[in-house]
Amino acid sequence: MEYAYGHLLDIGPSGQAAQYRFQNYAIGQNVNGYLFLPFGFGGAVATLQGDNLDATLQFANTDMTRSWITEALDNLWVAKVTTVLWEPSSGAVQSTLYTYWGSCSSGGWDETAIQMSLNSVLDAVQANIPGRRLHRWQVGNIPFTAQISV
């Protein structure tokens, strides 16, 4: 049995529709609005506590990719990477294997490649995603002192 899998990448500002949509498996084709861009995805590893679901995206180092990746890192864009099984003859997606959401947190490049780190949006303390404030109408009265006796 033969499996063909690839990735779909949706990336853009938090709370808005994806500004860019790419796929990395149907070379030179537009698959349901996803343009072809060669990229790699990996490293989504969880600790025993369930935090630190960090992952990486790797792209070719070109002027085009550098410009929007720099914007994504400067503005803390959110990326959604979907791993899919697809039909090689038509490029159609057969099924979704895994979906990862991450906040664009850091990156770097050399002569040939650009690497971007994605921090888990589940780790709200470290990544500050989602950025929310506690309000009385959400949680009730909030104590303003650290000296609380129960």
N, C-alpha and C positions, 0 to 999 in steps of 0.2 A: 504494500500500500504506500502511496506517495502523498506527502503533505507539502503544501506550499503555504508558507505564512509570511506575513509582512506587518508593517506598522502604519497606522494613520496618525498624523500629528495635527492637532488643532491648537493654535497658540494665539494669544492676544491679551489685552488688558483685562484685569479681573472685573467680573460683573458685566462684561460686554460680549457680543458675538465674536467668534474667533476672527482675528485679522488675517491670519494665514492658515491654509489647510494643505498639508502635504501627505503623500504616500511614498513608500520606498520600494515598491515591488513591481509595478507595471511601468517599465521603462518608456519614457516619452509619451505616456498616456495621461489623460484626465479621467479619473475614476470618480464619478459622483461628486464632482467639484473639488477633488483632491488632486493637485498637480504633482508630478513626479519630482522628487528631490532625494538624491541619495543621502541617507543618514543612518546612523546606528543608534540603538537604544539598549541600555542594559544597566545592571547594577541595582535594581530595586530589591533591597534586602531589608528584612525586618529584624529587630532585636527581640529578645524574649519578652520584653515589656510591651511590644507592639508599636514602638516609636521608631524614629530614624528610617523611614521608608524613603531614602534618598535614591535617586537614579541619575543617569547621565545620558545626554544626547551628544552625538558626534557628527559633525558636518565637514564637508570639504571647505578649505579656507579660500573663499572668493570674496570679491568686493561686495557682491549682492548679499551673501549670507552674513558677512561681518556687519553690514549696516543694520539689518533688522534684529540680529542677535544682540548687538550693543544696545539697541532701543529696548529690547525685551529685558535685559539685565538691569538697565538704568531705571526702568519703570516697574520692576517686579511683576512681569506678566505671568499669567497662569497657563500651563500647558497640559493638554490631555493627550496621552498616547494610548492608542488602542491596538492591541495585538490581535490579528485576524487570520483565519484560514481563508484562502481565496482560490478561485478557479483560474488556472493559468491560461486556458483558452480564451476566456472572456474578460478576465480581470475582476469579475464580480466577487464580492465578499460572501463567503459561505456561512461563516459563524464567527462570533467574537470570543476570543480566548481569555483576554485580560484587559482591563482598563486601568490606567494609572493617571492620577491628577497630581501635578506638582507645581510649585512656585519657582520661577526662574531666579536662582539665587547667586550663582557665581559662574565664572567661565574663564577660559584662556585659550590661546592659540599658539601654534608654531607655524612653520613654513607651509605645511600641508593640511592641517586639521584644526578645527575649532571644537572645543568641548564645553558643554554647558551643563551645570549641575542643577538638578531639580530637587527641592526640599519638599517633603510631604506636606500637604495642606492639612493633614490630620494632627500635626504637631503644632498646635496653636501657640504654645508658650515660646518655643524656639523661633519659629518662622513668622510669628505674628500674623498668621492667616487663620481664620478671617479676622480682619481688624475690627473689633467690636469694643464698645464701652459698656460697662455694666450700668444699668439704669434701675431705679427703684421699681418701675412698672414691670421689669423683667424678673427680678429676683427678690423683691420685697425690700425691707429696711436693710441698709448696708452698714456694718459697724465701722466706726472711724478710729478705733483704737486697737492696739495689739494685746491689750490686757483684758481678756474676756474670760470669765469664770463660768463653767458649766455646772 
